[in-house]
Amino acid sequence: MPEISLNIKRLISESSLEESADLLSQAWQRKDTSLYNLTIQLKERYTTLKKETALGVISRTDAELERAKITDALLFLCDKLDHPTIQIPRHLENYFPTKAPKKSRTWLFVAGGALVLVAITYFLVQSFSKPTDFDLKVFLQIPSELADRISNVQVKLAFGDYQLPPREVDAQGRVDFTDIPIKYKNDSLHLILMDLPYEVVNQSAATAAQSNNSSVTFELNRIVQWTNWRGTLKDAFGKPIAHAKLDIESGLASVITNEDGNFSVKIPRAAGERVQVTGYLNGEQVLNSSFILTEQIPTQIQLNQ
């Protein structure tokens, strides 16, 4: 086997697909223009695949499948250097022109190669044109008594567990959230009201993908009661945990425990209601449980481990 083929296969085995494509394109440049161009396209496709993977716009399974196809295509082109008559594997037919019968004229080969190049180019253009983020307009339908305070209000938008930074509501009850990663478009959507005695009673779409013209409307009602919830956070051995963050209902309210593990927080919910609480210590989640709000007896929260 010629030295150049050995070097190319060594690079492929080391997952250096871009370097192997460079060597392969140099080998094909003087032998076959069509296969030279295909090698260049494979390298560009691999570069695009790395960008899509980093941005999270392609699933891991699809990324691994596409990488495997690119690797197989490079290996085939490498083998074809030494064995020009080898047949194209069935799973790579989308990357290479089908071989015409021997009696076919040369222009048929040229036409077939041109069609494949057009198809691959179109595929690459489509890949590059995939959006990586999106914008969403949020409208708040608020009772008239809140109108004079609307300009001082901030809200946050959450997609599942992912929260966007707070944005200020304008005088018309509108908030624009921009540059949202595309991977969250199908995640459950909810609005987080900050320091407002209101709650969401209805919303026009459950996800951004279901929104109308990239806009979602949230209907709000005033919260009648607040609860001063207090308690103590302890580890599995009963020792108080200091400086832990307790997040109530995904941003509805939050509090940091003191040196004795105690906490006190005002929550816009009535006593007797159950709330979901997520706890974090040193950046790691240590708690995800629900509790009944009470003002009479401090709540004792003990971690399992």
PATIVEX-819962 format. One record per residue (C-alpha): x, y, z; residue in three letters; residue number from 1. Coordinates in Angstrom, 3 decimals. Layout:
<atoms>
{xx->X; yy->Y; zz->Z; rest->ALA; nr->NUM};
...
</atoms>
This chain:
<atoms>
{xx->0.000; yy->0.000; zz->0.000; rest->MET; nr->1};
{xx->1.445; yy->3.425; zz->-0.965; rest->PRO; nr->2};
{xx->2.680; yy->5.632; zz->1.834; rest->GLU; nr->3};
{xx->0.054; yy->8.337; zz->1.238; rest->ILE; nr->4};
{xx->-2.768; yy->5.814; zz->1.760; rest->SER; nr->5};
{xx->-1.174; yy->4.613; zz->4.989; rest->LEU; nr->6};
{xx->-0.890; yy->8.192; zz->6.270; rest->ASN; nr->7};
{xx->-4.507; yy->8.961; zz->5.404; rest->ILE; nr->8};
{xx->-5.812; yy->5.840; zz->7.137; rest->LYS; nr->9};
{xx->-3.664; yy->6.567; zz->10.165; rest->ARG; nr->10};
{xx->-5.196; yy->10.048; zz->10.459; rest->LEU; nr->11};
{xx->-8.702; yy->8.623; zz->10.078; rest->ILE; nr->12};
{xx->-8.032; yy->6.052; zz->12.812; rest->SER; nr->13};
{xx->-6.915; yy->8.940; zz->15.061; rest->GLU; nr->14};
{xx->-10.201; yy->10.775; zz->14.302; rest->SER; nr->15};
{xx->-8.263; yy->13.529; zz->12.496; rest->SER; nr->16};
{xx->-10.845; yy->13.722; zz->9.726; rest->LEU; nr->17};
{xx->-9.995; yy->17.242; zz->8.553; rest->GLU; nr->18};
{xx->-6.286; yy->16.438; zz->8.172; rest->GLU; nr->19};
{xx->-7.068; yy->13.190; zz->6.361; rest->SER; nr->20};
{xx->-9.403; yy->15.050; zz->3.993; rest->ALA; nr->21};
{xx->-6.626; yy->17.554; zz->3.210; rest->ASP; nr->22};
{xx->-4.202; yy->14.770; zz->2.241; rest->LEU; nr->23};
{xx->-6.908; yy->12.989; zz->0.275; rest->LEU; nr->24};
{xx->-7.827; yy->16.099; zz->-1.702; rest->SER; nr->25};
{xx->-4.174; yy->16.603; zz->-2.648; rest->GLN; nr->26};
{xx->-4.028; yy->13.000; zz->-3.901; rest->ALA; nr->27};
{xx->-7.191; yy->13.325; zz->-6.012; rest->TRP; nr->28};
{xx->-6.500; yy->16.839; zz->-7.337; rest->GLN; nr->29};
{xx->-4.523; yy->15.608; zz->-10.356; rest->ARG; nr->30};
{xx->-6.363; yy->12.313; zz->-10.807; rest->LYS; nr->31};
{xx->-10.093; yy->13.046; zz->-10.733; rest->ASP; nr->32};
{xx->-11.685; yy->16.484; zz->-10.419; rest->THR; nr->33};
{xx->-15.052; yy->15.081; zz->-9.358; rest->SER; nr->34};
{xx->-13.628; yy->13.012; zz->-6.493; rest->LEU; nr->35};
{xx->-11.359; yy->15.906; zz->-5.527; rest->TYR; nr->36};
{xx->-14.434; yy->18.140; zz->-5.173; rest->ASN; nr->37};
{xx->-16.247; yy->15.441; zz->-3.193; rest->LEU; nr->38};
{xx->-13.332; yy->15.271; zz->-0.771; rest->THR; nr->39};
{xx->-13.513; yy->19.035; zz->-0.253; rest->ILE; nr->40};
{xx->-17.270; yy->18.784; zz->0.332; rest->GLN; nr->41};
{xx->-16.764; yy->16.032; zz->2.910; rest->LEU; nr->42};
{xx->-14.323; yy->18.207; zz->4.833; rest->LYS; nr->43};
{xx->-16.770; yy->21.138; zz->4.777; rest->GLU; nr->44};
{xx->-19.588; yy->18.854; zz->5.926; rest->ARG; nr->45};
{xx->-17.469; yy->17.648; zz->8.848; rest->TYR; nr->46};
{xx->-16.667; yy->21.249; zz->9.828; rest->THR; nr->47};
{xx->-20.385; yy->22.064; zz->9.751; rest->THR; nr->48};
{xx->-21.174; yy->18.957; zz->11.816; rest->LEU; nr->49};
{xx->-18.770; yy->20.081; zz->14.558; rest->LYS; nr->50};
{xx->-20.431; yy->23.499; zz->14.703; rest->LYS; nr->51};
{xx->-23.940; yy->21.980; zz->14.882; rest->GLU; nr->52};
{xx->-22.832; yy->19.606; zz->17.639; rest->THR; nr->53};
{xx->-21.308; yy->22.446; zz->19.675; rest->ALA; nr->54};
{xx->-24.486; yy->24.514; zz->19.345; rest->LEU; nr->55};
{xx->-26.703; yy->21.578; zz->20.263; rest->GLY; nr->56};
{xx->-28.867; yy->21.839; zz->17.113; rest->VAL; nr->57};
{xx->-28.268; yy->18.192; zz->16.219; rest->ILE; nr->58};
{xx->-28.823; yy->15.200; zz->18.480; rest->SER; nr->59};
{xx->-25.879; yy->13.109; zz->19.611; rest->ARG; nr->60};
{xx->-27.263; yy->10.065; zz->17.775; rest->THR; nr->61};
{xx->-27.622; yy->11.960; zz->14.478; rest->ASP; nr->62};
{xx->-24.176; yy->13.519; zz->14.913; rest->ALA; nr->63};
{xx->-22.522; yy->10.140; zz->15.482; rest->GLU; nr->64};
{xx->-24.340; yy->8.666; zz->12.475; rest->LEU; nr->65};
{xx->-23.252; yy->11.526; zz->10.200; rest->GLU; nr->66};
{xx->-19.669; yy->11.345; zz->11.468; rest->ARG; nr->67};
{xx->-19.612; yy->7.603; zz->10.726; rest->ALA; nr->68};
{xx->-20.826; yy->8.226; zz->7.166; rest->LYS; nr->69};
{xx->-18.162; yy->10.885; zz->6.593; rest->ILE; nr->70};
{xx->-15.491; yy->8.533; zz->7.972; rest->THR; nr->71};
{xx->-16.663; yy->5.686; zz->5.709; rest->ASP; nr->72};
{xx->-16.700; yy->8.019; zz->2.705; rest->ALA; nr->73};
{xx->-13.113; yy->9.143; zz->3.373; rest->LEU; nr->74};
{xx->-11.994; yy->5.535; zz->3.780; rest->LEU; nr->75};
{xx->-13.669; yy->4.611; zz->0.487; rest->PHE; nr->76};
{xx->-11.937; yy->7.482; zz->-1.319; rest->LEU; nr->77};
{xx->-8.628; yy->6.370; zz->0.203; rest->CYS; nr->78};
{xx->-9.129; yy->2.757; zz->-0.951; rest->ASP; nr->79};
{xx->-10.130; yy->3.983; zz->-4.398; rest->LYS; nr->80};
{xx->-6.690; yy->5.582; zz->-4.781; rest->LEU; nr->81};
{xx->-5.139; yy->2.106; zz->-4.824; rest->ASP; nr->82};
{xx->-8.078; yy->0.192; zz->-6.277; rest->HIS; nr->83};
{xx->-9.914; yy->2.377; zz->-8.836; rest->PRO; nr->84};
{xx->-12.454; yy->-0.334; zz->-9.729; rest->THR; nr->85};
{xx->-13.884; yy->-0.969; zz->-6.246; rest->ILE; nr->86};
{xx->-17.655; yy->-0.632; zz->-5.951; rest->GLN; nr->87};
{xx->-19.383; yy->2.087; zz->-3.952; rest->ILE; nr->88};
{xx->-20.958; yy->0.695; zz->-0.717; rest->PRO; nr->89};
{xx->-24.749; yy->0.976; zz->-0.676; rest->ARG; nr->90};
{xx->-24.833; yy->3.213; zz->2.425; rest->HIS; nr->91};
{xx->-22.565; yy->5.762; zz->0.664; rest->LEU; nr->92};
{xx->-24.517; yy->6.031; zz->-2.584; rest->GLU; nr->93};
{xx->-25.836; yy->9.464; zz->-1.516; rest->ASN; nr->94};
{xx->-22.243; yy->10.759; zz->-1.419; rest->TYR; nr->95};
{xx->-21.003; yy->9.354; zz->-4.753; rest->PHE; nr->96};
{xx->-22.333; yy->9.028; zz->-8.290; rest->PRO; nr->97};
{xx->-23.490; yy->5.562; zz->-9.300; rest->THR; nr->98};
{xx->-21.092; yy->3.939; zz->-11.753; rest->LYS; nr->99};
{xx->-22.493; yy->3.813; zz->-15.271; rest->ALA; nr->100};
{xx->-22.146; yy->0.783; zz->-17.561; rest->PRO; nr->101};
{xx->-18.843; yy->0.555; zz->-19.415; rest->LYS; nr->102};
{xx->-20.501; yy->1.255; zz->-22.724; rest->LYS; nr->103};
{xx->-21.870; yy->4.591; zz->-21.464; rest->SER; nr->104};
{xx->-20.290; yy->7.726; zz->-22.797; rest->ARG; nr->105};
{xx->-17.985; yy->9.941; zz->-20.780; rest->THR; nr->106};
{xx->-20.517; yy->12.764; zz->-20.594; rest->TRP; nr->107};
{xx->-22.817; yy->10.543; zz->-18.536; rest->LEU; nr->108};
{xx->-20.130; yy->10.267; zz->-15.860; rest->PHE; nr->109};
{xx->-19.641; yy->14.015; zz->-15.938; rest->VAL; nr->110};
{xx->-23.380; yy->14.673; zz->-15.709; rest->ALA; nr->111};
{xx->-23.777; yy->12.208; zz->-12.833; rest->GLY; nr->112};
{xx->-20.894; yy->13.779; zz->-10.932; rest->GLY; nr->113};
{xx->-22.323; yy->17.251; zz->-11.493; rest->ALA; nr->114};
{xx->-25.728; yy->16.191; zz->-10.143; rest->LEU; nr->115};
{xx->-24.155; yy->14.720; zz->-7.029; rest->VAL; nr->116};
{xx->-22.148; yy->17.905; zz->-6.476; rest->LEU; nr->117};
{xx->-25.316; yy->19.987; zz->-6.816; rest->VAL; nr->118};
{xx->-27.105; yy->17.757; zz->-4.311; rest->ALA; nr->119};
{xx->-24.253; yy->17.898; zz->-1.793; rest->ILE; nr->120};
{xx->-23.929; yy->21.666; zz->-2.222; rest->THR; nr->121};
{xx->-27.655; yy->22.089; zz->-1.599; rest->TYR; nr->122};
{xx->-27.398; yy->19.914; zz->1.500; rest->PHE; nr->123};
{xx->-24.490; yy->21.961; zz->2.820; rest->LEU; nr->124};
{xx->-26.278; yy->25.248; zz->2.154; rest->VAL; nr->125};
{xx->-29.313; yy->23.949; zz->4.020; rest->GLN; nr->126};
{xx->-27.094; yy->22.908; zz->6.917; rest->SER; nr->127};
{xx->-25.403; yy->26.325; zz->7.103; rest->PHE; nr->128};
{xx->-28.776; yy->28.100; zz->6.942; rest->SER; nr->129};
{xx->-30.248; yy->26.270; zz->9.952; rest->LYS; nr->130};
{xx->-31.123; yy->28.816; zz->12.664; rest->PRO; nr->131};
{xx->-29.156; yy->28.535; zz->15.886; rest->THR; nr->132};
{xx->-31.406; yy->30.777; zz->17.977; rest->ASP; nr->133};
{xx->-34.812; yy->32.462; zz->17.984; rest->PHE; nr->134};
{xx->-36.660; yy->35.451; zz->19.447; rest->ASP; nr->135};
{xx->-39.904; yy->35.471; zz->21.409; rest->LEU; nr->136};
{xx->-42.316; yy->38.301; zz->22.205; rest->LYS; nr->137};
{xx->-44.147; yy->38.053; zz->25.529; rest->VAL; nr->138};
{xx->-47.351; yy->39.978; zz->26.237; rest->PHE; nr->139};
{xx->-48.827; yy->40.340; zz->29.721; rest->LEU; nr->140};
{xx->-52.561; yy->40.763; zz->30.169; rest->GLN; nr->141};
{xx->-52.672; yy->42.522; zz->33.504; rest->ILE; nr->142};
{xx->-55.580; yy->43.947; zz->35.539; rest->PRO; nr->143};
{xx->-55.933; yy->47.722; zz->35.182; rest->SER; nr->144};
{xx->-54.726; yy->48.442; zz->38.723; rest->GLU; nr->145};
{xx->-51.204; yy->47.329; zz->37.753; rest->LEU; nr->146};
{xx->-50.918; yy->49.682; zz->34.773; rest->ALA; nr->147};
{xx->-49.172; yy->52.490; zz->36.671; rest->ASP; nr->148};
{xx->-46.463; yy->50.074; zz->37.897; rest->ARG; nr->149};
{xx->-45.792; yy->48.237; zz->34.675; rest->ILE; nr->150};
{xx->-42.666; yy->50.206; zz->33.710; rest->SER; nr->151};
{xx->-40.838; yy->49.070; zz->36.875; rest->ASN; nr->152};
{xx->-41.598; yy->45.369; zz->36.491; rest->VAL; nr->153};
{xx->-39.083; yy->42.685; zz->35.511; rest->GLN; nr->154};
{xx->-39.901; yy->39.132; zz->34.498; rest->VAL; nr->155};
{xx->-37.953; yy->36.033; zz->33.536; rest->LYS; nr->156};
{xx->-38.766; yy->33.348; zz->30.996; rest->LEU; nr->157};
{xx->-37.987; yy->29.685; zz->31.649; rest->ALA; nr->158};
{xx->-37.775; yy->26.772; zz->29.211; rest->PHE; nr->159};
{xx->-37.888; yy->23.673; zz->31.401; rest->GLY; nr->160};
{xx->-35.005; yy->24.188; zz->33.871; rest->ASP; nr->161};
{xx->-33.276; yy->26.802; zz->31.689; rest->TYR; nr->162};
{xx->-33.960; yy->30.425; zz->32.685; rest->GLN; nr->163};
{xx->-33.273; yy->33.555; zz->30.659; rest->LEU; nr->164};
{xx->-31.981; yy->36.711; zz->32.364; rest->PRO; nr->165};
{xx->-34.715; yy->39.088; zz->33.600; rest->PRO; nr->166};
{xx->-36.104; yy->41.652; zz->31.165; rest->ARG; nr->167};
{xx->-38.123; yy->44.793; zz->31.833; rest->GLU; nr->168};
{xx->-41.750; yy->45.040; zz->30.735; rest->VAL; nr->169};
{xx->-42.589; yy->48.110; zz->28.668; rest->ASP; nr->170};
{xx->-45.625; yy->50.344; zz->29.157; rest->ALA; nr->171};
{xx->-47.684; yy->48.192; zz->26.770; rest->GLN; nr->172};
{xx->-47.055; yy->45.008; zz->28.757; rest->GLY; nr->173};
{xx->-44.578; yy->43.608; zz->26.232; rest->ARG; nr->174};
{xx->-41.193; yy->41.959; zz->26.785; rest->VAL; nr->175};
{xx->-38.810; yy->40.928; zz->24.005; rest->ASP; nr->176};
{xx->-36.521; yy->37.947; zz->24.635; rest->PHE; nr->177};
{xx->-33.845; yy->37.528; zz->21.961; rest->THR; nr->178};
{xx->-31.071; yy->35.108; zz->20.985; rest->ASP; nr->179};
{xx->-32.673; yy->32.094; zz->22.681; rest->ILE; nr->180};
{xx->-30.843; yy->28.819; zz->21.826; rest->PRO; nr->181};
{xx->-32.919; yy->26.867; zz->19.293; rest->ILE; nr->182};
{xx->-32.684; yy->23.652; zz->21.339; rest->LYS; nr->183};
{xx->-35.150; yy->25.076; zz->23.896; rest->TYR; nr->184};
{xx->-37.907; yy->25.826; zz->21.365; rest->LYS; nr->185};
{xx->-39.883; yy->22.682; zz->22.239; rest->ASN; nr->186};
{xx->-39.328; yy->22.798; zz->26.007; rest->ASP; nr->187};
{xx->-42.157; yy->23.679; zz->28.382; rest->SER; nr->188};
{xx->-42.488; yy->27.443; zz->28.720; rest->LEU; nr->189};
{xx->-43.380; yy->29.395; zz->31.846; rest->HIS; nr->190};
{xx->-43.164; yy->32.978; zz->33.052; rest->LEU; nr->191};
{xx->-41.469; yy->33.944; zz->36.328; rest->ILE; nr->192};
{xx->-42.814; yy->37.123; zz->37.938; rest->LEU; nr->193};
{xx->-40.298; yy->38.895; zz->40.155; rest->MET; nr->194};
{xx->-41.562; yy->40.707; zz->43.296; rest->ASP; nr->195};
{xx->-45.091; yy->40.924; zz->41.943; rest->LEU; nr->196};
{xx->-48.219; yy->39.833; zz->43.838; rest->PRO; nr->197};
{xx->-49.605; yy->38.244; zz->40.649; rest->TYR; nr->198};
{xx->-49.701; yy->34.741; zz->39.229; rest->GLU; nr->199};
{xx->-50.135; yy->33.317; zz->35.731; rest->VAL; nr->200};
{xx->-53.622; yy->31.876; zz->35.248; rest->VAL; nr->201};
{xx->-53.406; yy->31.173; zz->31.513; rest->ASN; nr->202};
{xx->-50.951; yy->31.290; zz->28.598; rest->GLN; nr->203};
{xx->-51.516; yy->31.118; zz->24.846; rest->SER; nr->204};
{xx->-48.836; yy->28.474; zz->24.119; rest->ALA; nr->205};
{xx->-47.162; yy->25.716; zz->26.123; rest->ALA; nr->206};
{xx->-43.895; yy->25.950; zz->24.141; rest->THR; nr->207};
{xx->-42.218; yy->28.504; zz->21.888; rest->ALA; nr->208};
{xx->-42.732; yy->26.145; zz->18.943; rest->ALA; nr->209};
{xx->-46.504; yy->26.364; zz->19.486; rest->GLN; nr->210};
{xx->-46.526; yy->30.181; zz->19.663; rest->SER; nr->211};
{xx->-48.376; yy->32.344; zz->17.176; rest->ASN; nr->212};
{xx->-45.947; yy->34.485; zz->15.138; rest->ASN; nr->213};
{xx->-43.278; yy->34.005; zz->17.836; rest->SER; nr->214};
{xx->-45.408; yy->35.608; zz->20.532; rest->SER; nr->215};
{xx->-46.972; yy->34.263; zz->23.742; rest->VAL; nr->216};
{xx->-49.604; yy->35.959; zz->25.897; rest->THR; nr->217};
{xx->-49.788; yy->35.376; zz->29.670; rest->PHE; nr->218};
{xx->-52.927; yy->36.266; zz->31.651; rest->GLU; nr->219};
{xx->-52.283; yy->37.381; zz->35.236; rest->LEU; nr->220};
{xx->-54.414; yy->37.601; zz->38.370; rest->ASN; nr->221};
{xx->-53.585; yy->39.179; zz->41.717; rest->ARG; nr->222};
{xx->-52.406; yy->36.843; zz->44.468; rest->ILE; nr->223};
{xx->-54.619; yy->37.308; zz->47.474; rest->VAL; nr->224};
{xx->-52.292; yy->35.896; zz->50.141; rest->GLN; nr->225};
{xx->-48.597; yy->35.719; zz->50.995; rest->TRP; nr->226};
{xx->-46.952; yy->33.290; zz->53.398; rest->THR; nr->227};
{xx->-43.874; yy->34.003; zz->55.527; rest->ASN; nr->228};
{xx->-42.309; yy->30.560; zz->55.285; rest->TRP; nr->229};
{xx->-39.437; yy->29.692; zz->57.612; rest->ARG; nr->230};
{xx->-37.529; yy->26.606; zz->58.583; rest->GLY; nr->231};
{xx->-34.154; yy->24.849; zz->58.826; rest->THR; nr->232};
{xx->-32.146; yy->22.848; zz->56.296; rest->LEU; nr->233};
{xx->-30.092; yy->19.927; zz->57.682; rest->LYS; nr->234};
{xx->-27.918; yy->17.193; zz->56.220; rest->ASP; nr->235};
{xx->-28.522; yy->13.455; zz->56.620; rest->ALA; nr->236};
{xx->-26.853; yy->13.530; zz->60.065; rest->PHE; nr->237};
{xx->-28.948; yy->16.423; zz->61.367; rest->GLY; nr->238};
{xx->-26.230; yy->19.056; zz->60.978; rest->LYS; nr->239};
{xx->-27.462; yy->22.501; zz->59.781; rest->PRO; nr->240};
{xx->-26.428; yy->23.429; zz->56.240; rest->ILE; nr->241};
{xx->-25.311; yy->27.035; zz->55.754; rest->ALA; nr->242};
{xx->-25.250; yy->29.069; zz->52.530; rest->HIS; nr->243};
{xx->-27.549; yy->26.736; zz->50.585; rest->ALA; nr->244};
{xx->-29.947; yy->28.258; zz->48.062; rest->LYS; nr->245};
{xx->-33.609; yy->27.237; zz->48.110; rest->LEU; nr->246};
{xx->-35.492; yy->27.977; zz->44.898; rest->ASP; nr->247};
{xx->-39.281; yy->27.901; zz->45.251; rest->ILE; nr->248};
{xx->-41.420; yy->27.051; zz->42.214; rest->GLU; nr->249};
{xx->-38.664; yy->27.705; zz->39.626; rest->SER; nr->250};
{xx->-37.988; yy->31.308; zz->40.581; rest->GLY; nr->251};
{xx->-41.234; yy->32.362; zz->42.290; rest->LEU; nr->252};
{xx->-39.093; yy->33.087; zz->45.344; rest->ALA; nr->253};
{xx->-35.661; yy->32.121; zz->46.657; rest->SER; nr->254};
{xx->-33.653; yy->32.327; zz->49.872; rest->VAL; nr->255};
{xx->-30.149; yy->31.532; zz->51.217; rest->ILE; nr->256};
{xx->-29.807; yy->29.662; zz->54.512; rest->THR; nr->257};
{xx->-27.833; yy->31.404; zz->57.271; rest->ASN; nr->258};
{xx->-24.942; yy->30.022; zz->59.353; rest->GLU; nr->259};
{xx->-27.393; yy->27.956; zz->61.424; rest->ASP; nr->260};
{xx->-29.147; yy->26.533; zz->58.366; rest->GLY; nr->261};
{xx->-32.239; yy->28.671; zz->59.023; rest->ASN; nr->262};
{xx->-34.221; yy->30.465; zz->56.338; rest->PHE; nr->263};
{xx->-37.182; yy->32.829; zz->56.096; rest->SER; nr->264};
{xx->-38.820; yy->33.892; zz->52.852; rest->VAL; nr->265};
{xx->-42.023; yy->35.611; zz->51.780; rest->LYS; nr->266};
{xx->-43.871; yy->33.538; zz->49.173; rest->ILE; nr->267};
{xx->-46.883; yy->34.709; zz->47.124; rest->PRO; nr->268};
{xx->-48.923; yy->31.641; zz->48.024; rest->ARG; nr->269};
{xx->-51.496; yy->30.954; zz->50.739; rest->ALA; nr->270};
{xx->-50.604; yy->28.897; zz->53.806; rest->ALA; nr->271};
{xx->-51.600; yy->25.284; zz->53.294; rest->GLY; nr->272};
{xx->-50.595; yy->25.220; zz->49.629; rest->GLU; nr->273};
{xx->-47.907; yy->22.814; zz->48.430; rest->ARG; nr->274};
{xx->-44.845; yy->24.244; zz->46.648; rest->VAL; nr->275};
{xx->-41.914; yy->22.615; zz->44.842; rest->GLN; nr->276};
{xx->-38.516; yy->23.453; zz->46.330; rest->VAL; nr->277};
{xx->-35.131; yy->22.876; zz->44.687; rest->THR; nr->278};
{xx->-32.009; yy->23.209; zz->46.813; rest->GLY; nr->279};
{xx->-28.461; yy->23.957; zz->45.687; rest->TYR; nr->280};
{xx->-25.206; yy->23.746; zz->47.638; rest->LEU; nr->281};
{xx->-21.917; yy->24.861; zz->46.099; rest->ASN; nr->282};
{xx->-23.561; yy->24.895; zz->42.685; rest->GLY; nr->283};
{xx->-24.878; yy->21.311; zz->42.904; rest->GLU; nr->284};
{xx->-28.515; yy->20.298; zz->43.306; rest->GLN; nr->285};
{xx->-29.100; yy->18.575; zz->46.655; rest->VAL; nr->286};
{xx->-32.876; yy->18.850; zz->47.029; rest->LEU; nr->287};
{xx->-35.978; yy->18.555; zz->44.860; rest->ASN; nr->288};
{xx->-39.104; yy->18.034; zz->46.993; rest->SER; nr->289};
{xx->-42.484; yy->19.581; zz->47.686; rest->SER; nr->290};
{xx->-43.581; yy->21.094; zz->51.006; rest->PHE; nr->291};
{xx->-46.780; yy->22.481; zz->52.502; rest->ILE; nr->292};
{xx->-46.493; yy->26.150; zz->53.423; rest->LEU; nr->293};
{xx->-47.093; yy->27.062; zz->57.060; rest->THR; nr->294};
{xx->-46.384; yy->30.073; zz->59.243; rest->GLU; nr->295};
{xx->-47.075; yy->28.451; zz->62.611; rest->GLN; nr->296};
{xx->-44.336; yy->25.825; zz->62.852; rest->ILE; nr->297};
{xx->-40.918; yy->26.120; zz->61.147; rest->PRO; nr->298};
{xx->-40.414; yy->23.492; zz->58.448; rest->THR; nr->299};
{xx->-37.596; yy->21.047; zz->59.081; rest->GLN; nr->300};
{xx->-35.938; yy->19.926; zz->55.842; rest->ILE; nr->301};
{xx->-33.446; yy->17.067; zz->56.078; rest->GLN; nr->302};
{xx->-31.486; yy->15.754; zz->53.107; rest->LEU; nr->303};
{xx->-31.355; yy->12.026; zz->52.463; rest->ASN; nr->304};
{xx->-27.601; yy->12.037; zz->51.850; rest->GLN; nr->305};
</atoms>
